[in-house]
Amino acid sequence: MRGPRQGLVSESSETCVKRRRTQAEKVGRIKYIVYKLGRLERQLKLIDDRTKTLVQGLQDFMQFEKGYVEDAICQDEVDKLILQTLLEVGDTGILPSQLSAKLSRYHMDRWRVTRRIQRMNKRLRKELGQSVAEKRGHKWAMTSFMHETWGSTINKTHSSDTAP
């Protein structure tokens, strides 16, 4: 005895099976690609946030290379020159007007120098939770984290240890 389903199966195999539309065909290819890119970007942001959390938690056990920190905070050669100048000045610091005078060929005034340092601080805080420079009075000076990263304080301690 033949059931009702057996008859349908034989009939459907004889006729052309309808293909379902894909999501890209339903909403449009470009909208679908934009949606997929958005999902991928959100996933990458989650992975990036988790990685930053891990780095911040293990920061006491890590040593960061100069190149890594420099790539994270410097956008152009002016930022690199500001960092180099702050390193040369040392712990005493430098006034923004003096720093802008050293960068006169780039037409930087003291407010732009201050804004650049603040932006570098913001980028490094976002990346590692540290600051590039700090205000000491009216002067800007590199933080101890940056001195350790650039190796300037390490050289000073080794030279004082060997001196009689």
NORMOVEN-V901571 format. One line per field, one symbol per residue. psi: psi as a letter, one per 40 degrees, with the letter a starting at -180 (. if undefined). Layout:
psi=???
This chain:
psi=hhidddddddddddihhhhiiiddddeidddddddddddddddddddddddddddddeddeihiiddddddddhdadddddddddddddaediiidddddddfdeefhiddddddddddddddddddeeiidiihgbeihiiiddddddeeddddddddddei.
